[in-house]
């Protein structure tokens, strides 16, 4: 993933975003978005003006971050530990599965949770999805008694500490990881029906694991 490192580069050169705006006539709104790392892209003309003013190259402003998944197999069936390498930072992930009594031949009603423990960026974010093929449950982690383990405010605080690009990429990476690689491994002992369902390419992508939209959560 390519990110924009404008604010840090300008600071190293002894300039502020206001200095850049005054010298290049690039709007402060544009520079602020670039400075926060929230921009989806940058025009070549804008990049050229910034580079000329800061006497730097595009390589000083644009950074490539290797987003990859380091997948390991856990030894405890009730809680499997994984590692997510996101934007150069290792984030341990604990996957907990919640089993329902008596449901040995059906995968319905078996939620699982993706937990991103506290890091230098903020508090814990928990993403939840139900394993029902045609319905989605994507709220924050709750235990078997229905008590919230992590508050919505804690999760919002964590997400608010990320840029939009980081947040989107984090949720996409985590959900893709759970859908394609984790769920079949974690739940392979739940039921033969579940294993058959998700081994079928037609149904593999139907795991209802979607990013949380905090505007409606």
Backbone bond lengths (Angstrom), bond angles and torsions (degrees), N, CA, C in turn:
res aa  C-N    CA-C-N  psi(-1)  N-CA   C-N-CA  omega(-1)  CA-C   N-CA-C  phi
1 X - - - 1.458 - - 1.520 109.18 -
2 X 1.324 117.46 136.08 1.462 122.57 178.56 1.519 109.06 -95.60
3 X 1.333 116.56 129.15 1.459 121.49 178.18 1.524 109.58 -123.20
4 X 1.338 115.71 163.45 1.462 121.69 -177.68 1.520 109.32 -106.95
5 X 1.326 115.77 126.30 1.457 121.96 -175.03 1.529 110.02 -114.06
6 X 1.340 116.31 50.90 1.463 120.58 -172.49 1.520 112.94 -71.55
7 X 1.316 117.84 -49.72 1.466 120.43 -173.78 1.531 111.51 -59.93
8 X 1.325 117.33 -44.06 1.456 120.95 -179.50 1.524 111.52 -66.46
9 X 1.340 116.10 -40.04 1.461 119.92 179.31 1.521 110.93 -64.53
10 X 1.332 116.34 -43.97 1.465 120.31 178.86 1.524 110.97 -62.62
11 X 1.327 116.73 -40.89 1.465 120.66 -179.39 1.520 111.39 -62.62
12 X 1.337 116.62 -40.34 1.462 120.48 178.39 1.523 111.49 -63.33
13 X 1.326 115.69 -30.97 1.467 120.58 179.99 1.531 111.99 -85.44
14 X 1.331 116.73 -4.88 1.456 120.53 179.24 1.513 114.50 85.56
15 X 1.329 117.10 22.38 1.466 121.02 -178.75 1.528 110.75 -120.84
16 X 1.323 114.69 159.68 1.461 121.95 173.08 1.522 108.61 -109.31
17 X 1.314 116.29 170.70 1.462 119.69 176.99 1.520 110.98 -64.79
18 X 1.322 116.61 -31.70 1.474 120.62 177.10 1.519 110.63 -64.33
19 X 1.331 117.03 -40.09 1.472 120.93 177.04 1.526 110.54 -59.81
20 X 1.323 115.85 -42.67 1.466 120.13 180.00 1.522 110.34 -65.01
21 X 1.329 116.42 -43.15 1.470 120.76 -179.71 1.521 111.31 -61.40
22 X 1.328 117.46 -44.35 1.468 121.20 -178.74 1.519 111.98 -65.39
23 X 1.322 116.97 -35.03 1.463 120.44 -175.63 1.520 113.05 -85.15
24 X 1.313 117.59 -31.50 1.468 120.90 -173.98 1.521 113.74 -107.22
25 X 1.344 116.55 -12.86 1.472 122.69 -176.60 1.533 112.29 65.41
26 X 1.325 116.15 20.23 1.462 120.33 170.77 1.526 107.08 -78.59
27 X 1.317 117.52 135.82 1.462 120.57 -175.39 1.526 111.48 -62.58
28 X 1.342 115.34 147.25 1.460 120.57 178.24 1.522 111.09 -64.04
29 X 1.327 116.60 -31.79 1.459 119.68 178.67 1.524 110.58 -61.59
30 X 1.341 115.70 -45.45 1.466 120.45 178.53 1.518 110.91 -63.00
31 X 1.334 116.30 -45.17 1.463 120.38 -178.30 1.529 111.59 -67.14
32 X 1.326 116.54 -35.51 1.463 119.83 179.17 1.521 110.96 -65.15
33 X 1.346 115.75 -42.48 1.467 120.03 178.04 1.525 110.25 -63.05
34 X 1.340 116.05 -43.46 1.461 120.22 178.25 1.521 110.71 -65.02
35 X 1.333 115.88 -38.80 1.458 120.35 -178.82 1.515 113.08 -65.94
36 X 1.336 116.77 -33.35 1.466 120.79 178.53 1.525 112.39 -80.89
37 X 1.317 116.18 -12.54 1.457 119.24 -177.40 1.505 113.17 79.38
38 X 1.343 116.60 18.53 1.464 120.65 -176.94 1.523 113.39 -91.55
39 X 1.327 117.08 -9.32 1.459 120.55 -175.22 1.522 111.20 -70.49
40 X 1.329 115.94 142.26 1.461 121.71 176.32 1.527 111.56 -82.74
41 X 1.328 116.76 -9.21 1.452 120.76 -179.47 1.512 110.51 178.07
42 X 1.331 116.35 178.14 1.450 121.63 179.86 1.524 108.95 -144.54
43 X 1.328 117.63 137.49 1.458 121.33 178.92 1.526 109.74 -72.53
44 X 1.325 116.18 147.31 1.464 120.38 -179.73 1.529 111.38 -60.39
45 X 1.327 117.01 -39.07 1.461 120.55 -179.94 1.525 110.92 -63.14
46 X 1.333 116.09 -41.95 1.464 120.49 178.01 1.518 110.69 -65.19
47 X 1.320 116.49 -44.10 1.461 120.93 179.19 1.519 111.02 -62.06
48 X 1.330 116.46 -40.45 1.463 121.15 -179.69 1.528 111.22 -63.85
49 X 1.330 117.25 -43.61 1.470 120.96 179.34 1.525 111.27 -62.33
50 X 1.324 115.63 -42.86 1.463 119.63 -179.68 1.525 110.82 -65.13
51 X 1.320 116.30 -43.96 1.467 120.53 -179.49 1.524 111.45 -63.40
52 X 1.328 116.54 -40.07 1.461 119.58 179.22 1.522 111.02 -64.88
53 X 1.327 117.18 -42.31 1.463 119.89 -178.93 1.524 111.53 -67.99
54 X 1.321 116.43 -41.97 1.465 120.27 -177.87 1.526 112.76 -84.56
55 X 1.331 116.83 -5.26 1.464 121.62 -177.91 1.535 110.25 54.59
56 X 1.319 114.20 52.15 1.461 119.80 -179.40 1.522 109.07 -136.07
57 X 1.301 116.47 179.16 1.460 121.62 178.18 1.530 109.32 -108.55
58 X 1.335 117.72 163.97 1.469 119.61 176.36 1.526 113.12 -56.63
59 X 1.346 116.38 -28.93 1.464 119.64 179.37 1.526 112.47 -64.02
60 X 1.343 116.50 -23.89 1.467 119.96 178.24 1.523 111.66 -76.18
61 X 1.323 116.56 -23.90 1.466 121.45 -175.45 1.524 112.14 -102.65
62 X 1.327 116.34 -38.30 1.465 120.96 -179.37 1.519 109.43 -96.31
63 X 1.312 116.59 128.20 1.456 121.38 -179.53 1.517 110.18 -122.45
64 X 1.318 115.51 138.88 1.460 120.51 175.71 1.518 108.62 -99.30
65 X 1.339 116.47 123.89 1.459 121.94 178.30 1.523 108.92 -110.76
66 X 1.302 115.27 129.05 1.456 120.71 -178.45 1.525 110.18 -84.75
67 X 1.318 116.94 105.27 1.463 122.09 178.93 1.523 108.63 -97.02
68 X 1.310 116.22 110.64 1.456 119.22 -178.18 1.519 109.41 -141.38
69 X 1.303 115.83 165.70 1.457 121.86 -179.56 1.517 110.00 -112.45
70 X 1.315 115.81 125.49 1.455 121.25 174.77 1.522 106.84 -100.69
71 X 1.320 116.74 102.27 1.460 121.49 -171.76 1.529 110.48 -98.70
72 X 1.329 116.22 126.46 1.453 121.35 175.38 1.525 108.61 -125.33
73 X 1.311 115.81 159.32 1.462 120.32 -178.46 1.519 109.24 -98.73
74 X 1.329 116.47 127.94 1.456 121.24 179.93 1.521 111.45 -80.05
75 X 1.322 115.60 163.52 1.463 120.52 -178.76 1.518 112.79 -105.21
76 X 1.344 117.40 -15.78 1.463 120.48 -179.78 1.522 109.52 -104.24
77 X 1.326 117.88 120.55 1.468 119.94 -175.82 1.517 113.83 -64.93
78 X 1.348 117.87 -27.36 1.457 119.25 -176.48 1.531 112.00 -83.11
79 X 1.318 117.35 -16.94 1.463 119.82 179.48 1.519 108.19 -153.37
80 X 1.293 116.69 116.15 1.457 121.11 -175.89 1.518 109.30 -113.66
81 X 1.313 116.62 126.23 1.456 121.57 -176.82 1.521 110.83 -95.04
82 X 1.313 115.64 135.49 1.455 122.27 178.51 1.522 108.63 -129.90
83 X 1.309 116.06 171.62 1.457 120.56 175.80 1.511 109.21 -129.72
84 X 1.317 116.71 130.71 1.456 122.59 177.80 1.515 108.67 -112.03
85 X 1.330 117.07 121.73 1.457 121.30 175.17 1.509 107.29 -94.99
86 X 1.326 116.83 108.56 1.451 121.47 -175.61 1.513 110.24 -124.56
87 X 1.325 116.14 119.86 1.464 122.21 178.62 1.524 111.11 51.82
88 X 1.310 116.38 42.83 1.449 120.68 176.66 1.511 114.53 79.55
89 X 1.327 118.52 -0.55 1.461 121.82 -177.98 1.522 109.74 -116.05
90 X 1.327 116.02 128.89 1.454 120.57 179.64 1.521 109.98 -79.55
91 X 1.317 116.45 124.23 1.457 121.85 178.07 1.523 108.34 -118.60
92 X 1.328 118.48 110.31 1.466 119.13 177.42 1.517 110.70 -66.82
93 X 1.299 116.51 139.42 1.463 121.54 -179.94 1.525 108.99 -122.54
94 X 1.311 116.60 128.12 1.458 120.75 174.63 1.521 108.64 -107.61
95 X 1.310 116.29 127.45 1.453 121.34 179.35 1.524 108.17 -107.82
96 X 1.306 116.21 117.36 1.466 120.23 179.44 1.516 109.37 -110.79
97 X 1.307 117.29 135.62 1.457 120.04 176.78 1.522 109.29 -110.39
98 X 1.293 115.36 140.60 1.462 121.88 -177.74 1.517 108.59 -111.85
99 X 1.323 117.04 112.11 1.455 121.38 -175.46 1.524 110.98 -92.64
100 X 1.306 116.73 145.13 1.460 121.99 175.84 1.524 109.24 -103.82
101 X 1.307 116.13 135.72 1.469 120.67 -177.90 1.531 111.40 -61.19
102 X 1.316 115.49 135.66 1.453 120.76 172.89 1.516 115.10 84.45
103 X 1.330 118.34 -11.57 1.465 119.72 -179.04 1.523 108.79 -92.65
104 X 1.312 116.37 82.64 1.461 120.86 -176.90 1.520 112.62 -103.95
105 X 1.324 117.23 -11.17 1.459 119.61 -177.74 1.522 112.30 -119.86
106 X 1.313 116.03 8.83 1.458 119.35 -179.67 1.517 109.85 -139.45
107 X 1.331 116.30 142.36 1.464 119.37 178.27 1.517 111.52 -91.98
108 X 1.312 118.09 0.68 1.463 120.40 178.91 1.531 109.96 -68.36
109 X 1.319 115.68 141.92 1.455 120.19 175.69 1.513 115.08 79.68
110 X 1.334 117.80 17.98 1.461 120.63 178.48 1.529 109.68 -113.21
111 X 1.322 117.88 87.39 1.466 119.05 178.80 1.524 111.50 -75.81
112 X 1.308 116.39 155.28 1.455 120.29 171.50 1.517 108.24 -134.83
113 X 1.313 115.96 163.72 1.451 120.57 -171.25 1.522 110.85 -130.56
114 X 1.314 115.82 136.54 1.458 121.20 172.41 1.518 106.70 -102.17
115 X 1.296 117.22 119.17 1.455 121.47 -175.16 1.525 109.78 -116.71
116 X 1.322 116.57 121.95 1.455 121.69 175.98 1.521 107.42 -103.13
117 X 1.330 118.70 102.35 1.460 120.77 -175.92 1.523 112.27 -62.54
118 X 1.323 115.22 167.82 1.458 121.28 -175.68 1.521 110.93 -58.28
119 X 1.323 116.75 134.50 1.454 122.60 177.06 1.514 108.25 -126.86
120 X 1.319 115.89 -173.92 1.459 120.05 179.21 1.518 111.54 -66.20
121 X 1.335 117.22 -16.61 1.457 120.61 -176.93 1.523 112.73 -84.78
122 X 1.326 118.83 -20.74 1.459 117.16 -179.01 1.512 113.63 157.66
123 X 1.299 116.05 -155.60 1.459 121.76 -173.49 1.526 112.17 -82.98
124 X 1.301 115.27 -173.67 1.456 121.99 -174.57 1.524 112.03 -81.60
125 X 1.308 115.42 138.26 1.457 122.05 173.92 1.522 108.16 -114.52
126 X 1.305 116.79 129.72 1.461 120.96 178.57 1.519 108.84 -121.95
127 X 1.314 116.76 126.64 1.456 122.29 177.76 1.519 107.80 -111.63
128 X 1.318 116.98 132.40 1.457 121.27 -176.01 1.520 110.05 -123.73
129 X 1.314 116.22 143.05 1.464 120.56 174.07 1.509 109.36 -143.99
130 X 1.314 116.69 138.71 1.453 120.88 174.94 1.519 109.53 -83.12
131 X 1.314 117.36 151.88 1.454 121.43 -177.76 1.520 112.59 -97.15
132 X 1.304 116.82 32.98 1.454 120.95 175.08 1.524 108.12 -90.79
133 X 1.314 118.96 127.28 1.466 120.84 -172.05 1.519 115.07 -57.19
134 X 1.327 117.92 -35.55 1.456 118.95 -171.35 1.523 113.93 -115.08
135 X 1.326 117.56 14.49 1.460 119.85 176.74 1.512 109.37 -138.67
136 X 1.310 116.59 155.57 1.459 121.24 -175.29 1.523 110.47 -123.92
137 X 1.301 115.49 131.55 1.459 120.64 172.11 1.514 106.47 -124.82
138 X 1.328 118.12 106.44 1.463 120.47 -173.23 1.528 111.14 -127.95
139 X 1.331 114.67 55.76 1.447 120.12 176.86 1.526 108.83 -106.22
140 X 1.328 116.09 -177.97 1.449 119.00 -177.61 1.527 111.28 -79.79
141 X 1.325 114.64 159.01 1.457 123.13 -172.82 1.526 112.52 -53.50
142 X 1.331 116.17 130.43 1.463 121.74 172.06 1.526 107.97 -131.37
143 X 1.317 115.50 143.48 1.458 117.94 -179.66 1.530 110.21 -78.76
144 X 1.342 116.59 -175.25 1.465 120.20 -174.16 1.522 112.40 -64.85
145 X 1.330 117.05 -22.56 1.462 120.26 179.36 1.518 112.15 -87.47
146 X 1.320 116.44 -2.92 1.451 120.36 179.35 1.511 113.83 87.42
147 X 1.335 116.68 8.45 1.459 120.66 -180.00 1.519 109.92 -85.42
148 X 1.318 117.00 132.62 1.457 121.04 -178.94 1.521 110.35 -67.14
149 X 1.333 116.47 125.92 1.453 121.38 178.85 1.523 110.96 -80.39
150 X 1.310 116.47 -40.87 1.458 122.04 177.50 1.517 108.21 -126.66
151 X 1.309 116.32 133.71 1.454 119.73 -175.85 1.516 111.17 -75.18
152 X 1.315 115.18 158.55 1.454 120.94 177.12 1.521 110.40 -62.00
153 X 1.336 116.75 -36.95 1.458 120.53 -179.41 1.523 111.33 -65.05
154 X 1.333 116.96 -38.17 1.461 120.11 178.16 1.525 110.66 -63.95
155 X 1.308 115.75 -42.45 1.458 119.87 179.71 1.522 111.18 -68.09
156 X 1.344 116.45 -40.04 1.461 119.66 177.23 1.522 110.66 -62.46
157 X 1.329 116.37 -39.94 1.459 120.42 -179.68 1.520 110.59 -60.50
158 X 1.332 115.74 -41.38 1.460 119.48 178.89 1.529 110.78 -64.19
159 X 1.332 116.58 -49.00 1.461 120.32 -178.03 1.520 111.45 -65.46
160 X 1.333 117.04 -36.54 1.461 120.25 -179.46 1.518 111.68 -66.19
161 X 1.338 117.22 -22.79 1.462 120.27 -179.87 1.527 111.66 -78.62
162 X 1.332 117.11 -10.41 1.461 121.85 179.49 1.520 110.51 -98.48
163 X 1.317 116.39 155.25 1.460 119.67 170.91 1.524 107.49 -74.25
164 X 1.329 116.07 165.21 1.464 119.57 179.31 1.523 110.68 -59.30
165 X 1.331 116.40 -40.25 1.456 120.52 -178.98 1.520 110.64 -65.21
166 X 1.334 116.46 -44.54 1.460 120.30 178.93 1.523 111.25 -62.93
167 X 1.332 116.32 -42.29 1.463 120.53 -178.61 1.525 111.00 -64.54
168 X 1.329 115.84 -47.16 1.461 119.49 -179.48 1.518 111.01 -61.41
169 X 1.351 115.70 -45.89 1.453 119.44 -177.36 1.523 111.25 -66.76
170 X 1.324 116.43 -36.74 1.458 120.65 179.37 1.522 111.45 -63.37
171 X 1.323 116.76 -47.33 1.459 120.44 -178.80 1.522 111.37 -68.38
172 X 1.339 116.10 -39.49 1.462 119.39 178.58 1.524 110.37 -63.29
173 X 1.342 116.23 -45.26 1.463 120.25 -179.75 1.522 111.14 -62.37
174 X 1.329 115.95 -44.66 1.462 119.84 -177.53 1.522 112.04 -66.59
175 X 1.327 116.77 -42.99 1.462 119.54 -177.29 1.525 111.95 -72.38
176 X 1.326 116.34 -38.51 1.463 119.64 177.06 1.523 110.10 -63.92
177 X 1.325 114.70 -42.85 1.464 121.33 178.14 1.526 111.01 -58.21
178 X 1.320 116.31 -46.17 1.465 120.41 -178.49 1.517 111.29 -67.42
179 X 1.329 116.38 -42.20 1.462 120.51 -175.60 1.522 112.22 -68.16
180 X 1.339 116.12 -46.03 1.458 119.66 -170.10 1.528 114.51 -91.83
181 X 1.349 116.68 -31.59 1.453 118.28 -172.15 1.518 114.94 -119.28
182 X 1.327 117.01 -30.48 1.453 119.00 -171.92 1.518 113.89 -91.21
183 X 1.328 117.16 -48.77 1.466 120.24 -173.30 1.529 113.08 -55.09
184 X 1.327 119.72 -47.93 1.473 118.63 179.70 1.525 112.28 -61.19
185 X 1.355 117.02 -35.05 1.465 120.48 -179.00 1.525 111.33 -71.36
186 X 1.333 116.05 -46.17 1.457 120.67 -177.20 1.519 111.64 -66.33
187 X 1.331 115.68 -40.13 1.459 119.58 -172.26 1.525 113.66 -103.68
188 X 1.327 116.92 17.07 1.458 118.52 -176.95 1.529 111.96 -65.44
189 X 1.355 116.83 -22.84 1.455 119.61 -179.79 1.522 112.70 -95.52
190 X 1.332 118.03 1.63 1.461 120.89 -178.54 1.519 110.54 -71.36
191 X 1.305 116.10 -50.32 1.455 118.28 -179.67 1.515 110.34 -166.40
192 X 1.310 114.88 151.81 1.459 120.19 176.62 1.516 110.30 -65.64
193 X 1.344 115.83 -34.60 1.463 119.91 -179.80 1.520 110.96 -62.20
194 X 1.317 116.45 -40.91 1.462 120.39 179.76 1.526 110.30 -63.77
195 X 1.346 115.70 -46.70 1.456 120.31 -178.37 1.524 111.30 -60.26
196 X 1.320 116.49 -42.15 1.461 120.73 179.74 1.525 110.39 -65.68
197 X 1.346 115.89 -42.51 1.462 120.52 -177.70 1.523 111.24 -59.14
198 X 1.328 116.85 -49.11 1.454 119.75 -174.42 1.521 113.70 -86.54
199 X 1.334 118.01 -7.79 1.460 119.53 172.71 1.517 110.60 -82.97
200 X 1.328 116.04 -15.35 1.458 121.99 177.70 1.529 108.68 -79.77
201 X 1.350 118.78 118.12 1.469 121.04 -178.52 1.524 113.57 -53.63
202 X 1.329 116.82 -29.31 1.460 119.95 -178.49 1.528 111.55 -66.07
203 X 1.332 117.05 -29.34 1.457 121.01 -175.19 1.525 113.43 -108.93
204 X 1.319 117.40 -11.31 1.462 120.24 -173.59 1.522 111.99 -56.56
205 X 1.323 116.58 -40.09 1.457 119.77 -177.31 1.502 114.44 -82.38
206 X 1.341 117.75 4.46 1.458 119.44 -175.12 1.523 113.33 -91.48
207 X 1.337 117.47 2.09 1.457 119.46 176.51 1.523 108.82 -58.59
208 X 1.318 117.94 121.36 1.463 120.85 -173.17 1.519 112.56 -77.11
209 X 1.320 116.11 66.34 1.460 121.45 -179.93 1.512 107.43 -111.71
210 X 1.318 118.75 108.85 1.452 121.16 -176.02 1.516 110.04 -130.79
211 X 1.344 117.97 153.20 1.461 120.85 178.22 1.527 111.26 -62.33
212 X 1.315 116.14 150.33 1.457 121.45 178.34 1.517 109.89 -82.91
213 X 1.311 116.59 129.93 1.459 122.19 174.68 1.520 107.46 -95.70
214 X 1.330 116.94 105.65 1.459 120.52 -174.56 1.521 112.68 -68.79
215 X 1.329 117.59 -12.85 1.464 118.99 179.30 1.519 110.92 -73.93
216 X 1.329 116.70 -19.40 1.464 119.75 -178.80 1.517 112.72 -122.24
217 X 1.338 116.93 -6.27 1.471 119.98 -176.93 1.522 110.54 -69.53
